[in-house]
């Protein structure tokens, strides 16, 4: 618009008019420019205000985020150092405690107690993991109540706990005292969800820095000690010894070797005769496993059978022994055609492997008559755990025609009501009572005979080594004998009879 107007003024107007018009145009331009500048300034001021507000908001947001991050970090650290179930320190929490404690007191004596609950797995399996968790919470609370100030209880994992306690020279007996208190607290039954819970605890002891300069290794030493407790006699406290590491290494090596030996010629069976107390005739042979290790030589049955029990290899070992014994018995010829074979079975076999069905399978495979098979089980079959399952298995075996004997009678606890409930056919009195037959052992044998007569069982005496023992046992009413007086276990079962020198001729004639 300005250009056409300027051309018109230049052509048709005077100089004064042109100057006035130009001034007016300049004024308009300046006013428009001022208005634009004012808008720009206002927008700039608004933008600066917005920036200030945004910065404030960002600072607030950053502070909130930083606070949340710190809270989350603390929470994660707490989770990392504490057990979520019991709210006790976990492994990492225990090690942090030890690190802080020993940072400025590296020579401070610390007692470490490694606790392993007894029978917790059975409770967990029988009542469920929810109840098992509540048991752990309850027990950890009871243990914590026993601890003096300054001691710490940590959950190591599963049903294992660790107590660590700084010591002074004035506290030489406090460790054993504390162990006794913990054992007493854990042994005390309690009711949970209508169930009476009975636990035990085994404790391994080790001391920093006496047993090792590393706190981690001291805990490992206490762990080795508790393993030795559970291997030998549960429910007590035992201090670490360097020999335990050697024992555990041997057990580890033997466990691996045993798994490979089952089913090979490293394992064999030997047979010890069981003799009629009246006639001296062999009525059965007990099959006993032997292990000839390729590099270590003969491994004692006490060692490798216990190892098999502890490492759950007993099921495979037991099935091998049962099959081999039945197979051998079918080859005893005419003289041994009526002689029975007795095979030991672990309670774990009866519980975990459908044992009665396995017996049927092996009898079918070998062709042995069920009437010639005797299964020997220890008194542990009367335990509360899996009682109904074991009872059902024993009843099934008896219906097959297989005899069931209670081995090592007198060494455990046999409830008479449960003894009456189980359809066993014989009880075997443990050899320790036979060795002590002239003293307290006589009472046990008399009681066993009385119980057997009451329930219709036979009584077998193990470990008979002298004719004098045989005479006393016969007079007490024992039905069968087994022991070195007659024969040691041998590779080939021998069926020849023994002259019953412990029996009067009149009694023999009546028995015939």
C-alpha positions as CSV (number, residue, x, y, z in Angstrom):
1,X,0.0,0.0,0.0
2,X,2.8,2.5,0.8
3,X,4.5,2.2,-2.6
4,X,1.4,3.3,-4.8
5,X,0.7,6.1,-2.3
6,X,4.2,7.3,-2.5
7,X,4.2,7.4,-6.3
8,X,0.9,9.4,-6.3
9,X,2.3,11.9,-3.9
10,X,5.5,12.3,-5.9
11,X,3.6,13.0,-9.1
12,X,0.6,15.1,-8.0
13,X,1.6,16.8,-4.7
14,X,3.9,19.7,-3.6
15,X,7.0,19.2,-1.6
16,X,5.3,20.3,1.7
17,X,2.5,17.8,1.2
18,X,5.0,15.1,0.5
19,X,7.0,15.8,3.6
20,X,3.9,15.9,5.8
21,X,2.7,12.6,4.3
22,X,6.1,11.0,4.8
23,X,6.1,12.1,8.4
24,X,2.6,10.7,8.9
25,X,3.7,7.4,7.3
26,X,6.8,7.3,9.6
27,X,4.7,7.8,12.6
28,X,2.4,4.9,11.6
29,X,5.4,2.7,11.1
30,X,6.9,3.6,14.5
31,X,3.6,2.9,16.2
32,X,3.3,-0.5,14.6
33,X,6.9,-1.3,15.4
34,X,6.4,-0.3,19.0
35,X,3.4,-2.5,19.3
36,X,5.3,-5.4,17.9
37,X,8.2,-4.8,20.3
38,X,5.9,-4.7,23.2
39,X,4.4,-8.0,22.3
40,X,7.8,-9.5,22.0
41,X,8.9,-8.2,25.4
42,X,5.7,-9.4,27.0
43,X,6.2,-12.8,25.5
44,X,9.8,-12.8,26.7
45,X,8.7,-12.0,30.2
46,X,6.0,-14.7,30.1
47,X,8.6,-17.2,28.9
48,X,11.0,-16.3,31.6
49,X,8.3,-16.7,34.2
50,X,7.4,-20.1,32.7
51,X,11.0,-21.1,32.8
52,X,11.3,-20.2,36.4
53,X,8.2,-22.2,37.3
54,X,9.4,-25.2,35.2
55,X,12.8,-25.1,37.0
56,X,11.1,-25.1,40.3
57,X,8.8,-28.0,39.3
58,X,11.9,-29.9,38.0
59,X,13.7,-29.3,41.3
60,X,10.7,-30.6,43.3
61,X,10.3,-33.6,41.0
62,X,14.1,-34.3,41.2
63,X,14.0,-34.1,45.0
64,X,11.0,-36.5,45.2
65,X,12.6,-38.9,42.7
66,X,15.9,-38.8,44.7
67,X,14.0,-39.5,47.9
68,X,12.2,-42.4,46.3
69,X,15.5,-43.8,44.9
70,X,17.1,-43.5,48.4
71,X,14.1,-45.2,50.0
72,X,14.1,-47.9,47.4
73,X,17.9,-48.4,47.8
74,X,17.5,-48.8,51.5
75,X,14.6,-51.3,51.0
76,X,16.6,-53.3,48.5
77,X,19.6,-53.3,50.9
78,X,17.3,-54.5,53.7
79,X,15.9,-57.3,51.5
80,X,19.4,-58.2,50.5
81,X,20.6,-58.5,54.1
82,X,17.4,-60.0,55.7
83,X,15.4,-63.1,55.4
84,X,11.9,-62.2,54.2
85,X,10.1,-65.0,56.2
86,X,11.7,-64.7,59.6
87,X,12.9,-61.1,59.4
88,X,16.3,-62.4,60.6
89,X,19.6,-61.4,59.0
90,X,20.4,-63.8,56.1
91,X,23.9,-65.0,55.1
92,X,24.9,-61.6,53.7
93,X,23.5,-59.8,56.8
94,X,25.5,-62.1,59.1
95,X,28.7,-61.5,57.1
96,X,28.1,-57.7,57.2
97,X,27.6,-58.0,61.0
98,X,30.9,-59.9,61.4
99,X,32.7,-57.5,59.1
100,X,31.6,-54.5,61.2
101,X,32.3,-56.3,64.5
102,X,35.8,-57.4,63.5
103,X,36.8,-54.3,61.6
104,X,38.5,-52.7,64.7
105,X,38.7,-55.9,66.8
106,X,40.3,-58.5,64.6
107,X,41.4,-60.6,67.6
108,X,38.0,-60.6,69.3
109,X,36.8,-64.2,70.1
110,X,33.5,-65.2,68.5
111,X,31.6,-68.4,69.1
112,X,29.7,-69.7,66.0
113,X,26.8,-72.2,66.5
114,X,25.5,-73.8,63.3
115,X,21.9,-75.0,64.0
116,X,20.2,-77.7,61.9
117,X,16.6,-78.5,62.8
118,X,15.8,-82.2,63.2
119,X,12.5,-83.6,61.8
120,X,11.6,-80.4,60.0
121,X,11.6,-81.9,56.6
122,X,9.1,-84.6,57.7
123,X,6.8,-81.9,59.1
124,X,7.1,-79.8,56.0
125,X,6.3,-82.8,53.8
126,X,3.4,-84.0,55.9
127,X,1.7,-80.7,56.8
128,X,2.6,-78.5,53.8
129,X,5.0,-75.6,53.2
130,X,2.6,-73.0,54.7
131,X,2.7,-74.8,58.1
132,X,6.4,-75.3,57.6
133,X,7.0,-71.6,57.2
134,X,5.0,-70.9,60.3
135,X,7.1,-73.5,62.2
136,X,10.3,-71.8,61.1
137,X,9.0,-68.4,62.3
138,X,7.9,-69.8,65.7
139,X,11.2,-71.7,66.2
140,X,13.4,-68.8,65.2
141,X,11.5,-66.6,67.7
142,X,12.1,-69.2,70.5
143,X,15.8,-69.4,69.7
144,X,16.1,-65.6,69.7
145,X,14.7,-65.4,73.2
146,X,17.6,-67.5,74.5
147,X,20.3,-65.2,73.2
148,X,22.2,-62.8,75.4
149,X,22.8,-59.2,74.4
150,X,25.3,-58.8,71.6
151,X,24.6,-62.2,70.0
152,X,23.0,-62.5,66.6
153,X,20.7,-65.1,65.1
154,X,20.7,-65.5,61.3
155,X,18.8,-67.8,58.9
156,X,21.4,-69.6,56.8
157,X,18.9,-71.2,54.6
158,X,16.1,-73.8,54.7
159,X,16.0,-75.2,58.3
160,X,19.5,-74.0,59.1
161,X,20.4,-71.1,61.4
162,X,23.6,-69.6,62.7
163,X,24.2,-68.0,66.1
164,X,27.3,-65.8,66.5
165,X,28.3,-64.4,69.8
166,X,31.3,-62.3,70.8
167,X,33.1,-63.8,73.8
168,X,35.2,-62.5,76.7
169,X,37.7,-64.3,78.9
170,X,35.1,-64.3,81.7
171,X,32.6,-66.4,79.7
172,X,34.2,-69.9,79.3
173,X,31.0,-71.8,79.9
174,X,28.4,-69.6,78.4
175,X,28.6,-71.4,75.0
176,X,27.6,-74.8,76.3
177,X,25.0,-73.2,78.5
178,X,23.5,-71.4,75.5
179,X,23.5,-74.5,73.4
180,X,21.6,-76.4,76.2
181,X,19.1,-73.6,76.4
182,X,18.6,-73.6,72.6
183,X,18.2,-77.4,72.5
184,X,15.7,-77.2,75.3
185,X,13.7,-74.5,73.7
186,X,13.5,-76.2,70.3
187,X,12.7,-79.6,71.9
188,X,9.6,-78.1,73.6
189,X,6.5,-79.2,71.7
190,X,4.0,-76.6,70.6
191,X,0.6,-76.6,68.8
192,X,0.2,-75.1,65.4
193,X,-3.0,-75.2,63.4
194,X,-4.3,-78.0,65.6
195,X,-1.1,-80.1,65.1
196,X,1.4,-80.8,67.9
197,X,4.8,-80.0,66.5
198,X,7.9,-81.8,67.9
199,X,11.3,-80.8,66.6
200,X,14.8,-81.2,67.7
201,X,18.0,-79.4,66.8
202,X,21.6,-80.4,66.3
203,X,24.4,-77.9,66.9
204,X,27.9,-77.6,65.5
205,X,30.4,-75.3,67.3
206,X,33.4,-73.5,66.0
207,X,35.4,-70.5,67.3
208,X,36.9,-67.4,65.6
209,X,39.9,-67.1,65.4
210,X,40.9,-70.4,67.0
211,X,39.5,-72.7,64.4
212,X,40.3,-70.3,61.4
213,X,41.3,-66.8,60.7
214,X,38.4,-66.4,58.2
215,X,34.9,-65.9,59.7
216,X,33.5,-67.6,56.6
217,X,35.7,-70.7,57.2
218,X,34.7,-70.7,60.8
219,X,31.1,-71.0,59.8
220,X,32.1,-73.9,57.4
221,X,33.8,-75.6,60.3
222,X,30.7,-75.3,62.5
223,X,28.7,-76.8,59.5
224,X,31.1,-79.7,59.4
225,X,30.6,-80.2,63.2
226,X,26.8,-80.3,62.9
227,X,27.1,-82.8,60.0
228,X,29.1,-85.0,62.3
229,X,26.4,-84.6,65.0
230,X,23.7,-85.7,62.6
231,X,25.8,-88.6,61.3
232,X,26.4,-90.0,64.8
233,X,23.9,-88.8,67.5
234,X,21.4,-86.0,66.8
235,X,20.1,-83.5,69.3
236,X,23.3,-82.4,70.9
237,X,26.1,-79.9,70.5
238,X,29.6,-80.8,69.2
239,X,32.7,-78.7,68.8
240,X,34.6,-78.8,65.5
241,X,37.6,-81.0,65.0
242,X,40.0,-81.0,62.0
243,X,39.2,-84.7,61.6
244,X,35.6,-83.9,60.6
245,X,36.8,-82.3,57.3
246,X,38.6,-85.6,56.5
247,X,35.5,-87.6,57.5
248,X,33.3,-85.5,55.2
249,X,35.8,-85.8,52.3
250,X,35.8,-89.6,52.7
251,X,32.0,-89.7,52.9
252,X,31.8,-87.6,49.7
253,X,34.2,-89.8,47.8
254,X,32.5,-93.0,49.1
255,X,29.1,-91.7,48.2
256,X,30.1,-91.2,44.6
257,X,31.8,-94.6,44.5
258,X,28.8,-96.3,46.0
259,X,26.4,-95.0,43.4
260,X,28.7,-96.5,40.7
261,X,29.2,-99.7,42.6
262,X,25.5,-100.7,42.8
263,X,24.9,-103.5,40.3
264,X,28.6,-104.3,39.8
265,X,30.7,-107.1,41.2
266,X,32.1,-104.6,43.8
267,X,29.0,-105.4,45.9
268,X,28.3,-108.9,47.0
269,X,26.0,-110.7,49.4
270,X,27.1,-113.1,52.2
271,X,24.8,-115.3,54.2
272,X,24.6,-116.1,57.9
273,X,22.4,-119.0,59.0
274,X,19.4,-118.6,61.4
275,X,19.0,-121.8,63.4
276,X,16.1,-123.4,65.2
277,X,16.7,-123.2,69.0
278,X,15.1,-126.6,69.4
279,X,16.5,-128.8,66.6
280,X,19.6,-126.9,65.5
281,X,18.4,-127.0,61.9
282,X,19.0,-124.1,59.6
283,X,15.7,-122.5,58.9
284,X,16.8,-119.3,57.1
285,X,19.8,-117.3,56.0
286,X,20.1,-113.5,56.4
287,X,21.6,-111.8,53.4
288,X,24.2,-109.2,54.3
289,X,25.8,-106.8,51.8
290,X,29.6,-106.4,51.5
291,X,31.5,-103.8,49.5
292,X,35.0,-104.3,48.2
293,X,36.2,-100.9,47.0
294,X,38.7,-101.1,44.1
295,X,41.2,-98.8,45.8
296,X,40.2,-98.7,49.5
297,X,39.5,-102.4,49.9
298,X,36.7,-103.7,52.1
299,X,34.4,-101.0,53.4
300,X,32.6,-101.9,56.6
301,X,28.9,-102.4,56.3
302,X,28.3,-100.1,59.2
303,X,30.0,-97.3,57.2
304,X,28.5,-97.7,53.8
305,X,25.0,-98.7,54.9
306,X,24.8,-95.6,57.1
307,X,26.2,-93.6,54.2
308,X,23.5,-95.0,51.8
309,X,20.8,-94.1,54.3
310,X,22.1,-90.5,54.7
311,X,22.5,-89.9,51.0
312,X,19.2,-91.6,49.8
313,X,21.1,-94.3,47.9
314,X,19.6,-96.9,50.2
315,X,16.6,-97.5,48.0
316,X,18.8,-98.5,45.0
317,X,21.1,-100.5,47.3
318,X,18.1,-102.3,48.9
319,X,16.5,-103.2,45.6
320,X,19.7,-104.7,44.4
321,X,20.1,-106.7,47.6
322,X,16.5,-107.9,47.5
323,X,16.8,-109.1,43.9
324,X,20.2,-110.7,44.4
325,X,19.1,-112.6,47.5
326,X,15.9,-113.9,45.9
327,X,17.9,-115.0,42.9
328,X,20.5,-116.7,45.0
329,X,17.9,-118.5,47.1
330,X,16.3,-120.1,44.1
331,X,19.6,-121.8,43.4
332,X,20.1,-123.4,46.8
333,X,19.1,-126.8,45.5
334,X,17.2,-129.5,47.1
335,X,18.7,-129.1,50.5
336,X,17.8,-125.5,50.6
337,X,14.5,-125.6,48.8
338,X,12.5,-124.9,52.0
339,X,15.0,-122.6,53.7
340,X,14.0,-119.0,53.8
341,X,16.1,-115.9,53.0
342,X,15.9,-112.8,55.2
343,X,16.6,-109.4,53.6
344,X,17.0,-106.1,55.4
345,X,14.9,-103.2,54.2
346,X,15.2,-99.5,55.1
347,X,12.1,-97.6,56.2
348,X,12.8,-95.3,53.3
349,X,12.2,-98.2,50.9
350,X,8.8,-98.9,52.5
351,X,7.8,-95.2,52.3
352,X,9.2,-94.0,49.0
353,X,9.4,-96.8,46.5
354,X,6.1,-98.7,46.5
355,X,8.1,-101.4,48.2
356,X,5.3,-104.0,48.2
357,X,4.9,-103.7,44.4
358,X,8.7,-104.0,44.0
359,X,8.7,-107.2,46.0
360,X,6.0,-108.7,43.8
361,X,8.0,-107.7,40.7
362,X,11.2,-109.3,42.0
363,X,9.5,-112.5,43.2
364,X,8.1,-112.8,39.7
365,X,11.4,-112.1,38.1
366,X,13.3,-114.6,40.2
367,X,10.6,-117.3,40.7
368,X,11.1,-117.3,44.5
369,X,8.0,-118.3,46.5
370,X,6.7,-115.5,48.8
371,X,6.7,-118.0,51.6
372,X,10.5,-118.2,51.5
373,X,11.1,-114.4,51.9
374,X,11.5,-112.6,55.2
375,X,11.8,-108.8,55.3
376,X,13.6,-107.3,58.3
377,X,12.8,-103.7,59.3
378,X,14.0,-101.8,62.4
379,X,11.7,-100.4,65.0
380,X,11.6,-97.1,63.2
381,X,8.6,-98.4,61.3
382,X,6.6,-97.5,64.4
383,X,7.5,-93.8,64.2
384,X,4.6,-91.3,63.8
385,X,5.9,-90.2,60.5
386,X,4.3,-92.1,57.6
387,X,2.8,-94.6,60.0
388,X,-0.3,-95.4,58.0
389,X,1.7,-95.7,54.8
390,X,4.2,-98.2,56.4
391,X,1.3,-100.1,58.0
392,X,-0.4,-100.5,54.6
393,X,2.8,-101.7,53.0
394,X,3.4,-104.3,55.8
395,X,-0.2,-105.6,55.5
396,X,0.3,-105.9,51.7
397,X,3.5,-107.9,52.2
398,X,1.8,-110.3,54.7
399,X,-1.1,-110.8,52.3
400,X,1.4,-111.9,49.7
401,X,2.7,-114.5,52.2
402,X,6.0,-112.6,52.9
403,X,7.1,-112.6,56.5
404,X,8.0,-109.3,58.2
405,X,10.4,-109.2,61.2
406,X,11.3,-106.3,63.5
407,X,15.1,-106.1,63.6
408,X,17.3,-104.8,66.5
409,X,14.3,-105.1,68.9
410,X,14.9,-103.2,72.1
411,X,17.1,-100.5,70.7
412,X,14.2,-98.2,69.8
413,X,10.7,-97.5,71.0
414,X,8.0,-100.0,70.3
415,X,4.5,-99.0,71.4
416,X,2.6,-102.1,72.3
417,X,-0.5,-100.8,70.7
418,X,1.3,-100.3,67.4
419,X,3.1,-103.6,67.8
420,X,-0.3,-105.2,68.0
421,X,-1.5,-103.3,65.0
422,X,1.4,-104.4,62.7
423,X,1.1,-108.0,61.4
424,X,4.7,-108.8,61.9
425,X,5.8,-112.4,62.4
426,X,8.9,-112.2,64.5
427,X,11.1,-109.9,66.6
428,X,14.9,-110.1,66.6
429,X,16.5,-109.1,69.9
430,X,19.6,-106.9,69.3
431,X,23.0,-108.5,69.9
432,X,23.9,-106.0,72.6
433,X,21.3,-107.5,74.9
434,X,22.6,-111.0,74.1
435,X,26.1,-110.0,75.0
436,X,24.7,-108.7,78.3
437,X,22.5,-111.7,78.9
438,X,24.0,-112.4,82.3
439,X,22.9,-109.0,83.6
440,X,20.4,-106.4,82.3
441,X,20.1,-108.1,78.9
442,X,18.2,-111.0,80.5
443,X,15.3,-108.6,81.4
444,X,15.0,-107.4,77.8
445,X,15.0,-110.9,76.4
446,X,12.4,-112.0,79.0
447,X,10.2,-109.0,78.0
448,X,10.6,-109.7,74.3
449,X,9.5,-113.3,74.8
450,X,6.5,-112.3,76.9
451,X,5.5,-109.8,74.3
452,X,6.0,-112.3,71.5
453,X,3.8,-114.9,73.2
454,X,1.1,-112.3,73.8
455,X,1.0,-111.3,70.1
456,X,1.9,-114.6,68.5
457,X,5.4,-113.6,67.3
458,X,8.6,-115.7,67.2
459,X,11.7,-114.4,69.0
460,X,15.1,-114.6,67.2
461,X,18.3,-113.8,69.2
462,X,21.1,-112.1,67.2
463,X,24.8,-112.2,68.2
464,X,24.8,-115.6,69.9
465,X,28.5,-116.4,70.4
466,X,28.7,-119.1,73.1
467,X,26.9,-122.2,74.1
468,X,26.2,-120.7,77.5
469,X,24.3,-117.9,75.9
470,X,22.4,-120.4,73.8
471,X,21.4,-122.4,76.9
472,X,20.1,-119.3,78.7
473,X,18.2,-118.1,75.6
474,X,16.7,-121.5,75.1
475,X,15.5,-121.6,78.7
476,X,14.0,-118.2,78.3
477,X,11.9,-119.4,75.4
478,X,13.8,-117.9,72.4
479,X,12.7,-119.7,69.1
480,X,15.7,-119.1,66.8
481,X,19.4,-118.3,67.1
482,X,21.9,-116.4,64.9
483,X,25.5,-115.6,65.6
484,X,29.2,-116.5,65.4
485,X,28.7,-119.6,67.6
486,X,27.0,-121.2,64.6
487,X,28.7,-119.5,61.6
488,X,30.1,-116.3,60.4
489,X,28.6,-114.8,57.2
490,X,29.9,-116.6,54.2
491,X,29.7,-116.3,50.4
492,X,27.9,-119.6,49.9
493,X,24.9,-120.4,52.1
494,X,25.5,-123.6,54.0
495,X,22.4,-125.6,55.1
496,X,24.0,-128.2,57.4
497,X,22.4,-128.6,60.8
498,X,24.0,-127.9,64.1
499,X,24.0,-130.3,67.1
500,X,21.7,-128.7,69.6
501,X,24.1,-129.2,72.5
502,X,22.2,-126.5,74.5
503,X,19.0,-128.6,74.5
504,X,18.3,-131.7,76.6
505,X,17.7,-134.9,74.7
506,X,14.1,-135.1,76.1
507,X,13.3,-131.7,74.7
508,X,14.8,-132.6,71.3
509,X,12.7,-135.8,71.2
510,X,9.5,-133.9,72.0
511,X,10.3,-131.3,69.3
512,X,10.9,-134.0,66.7
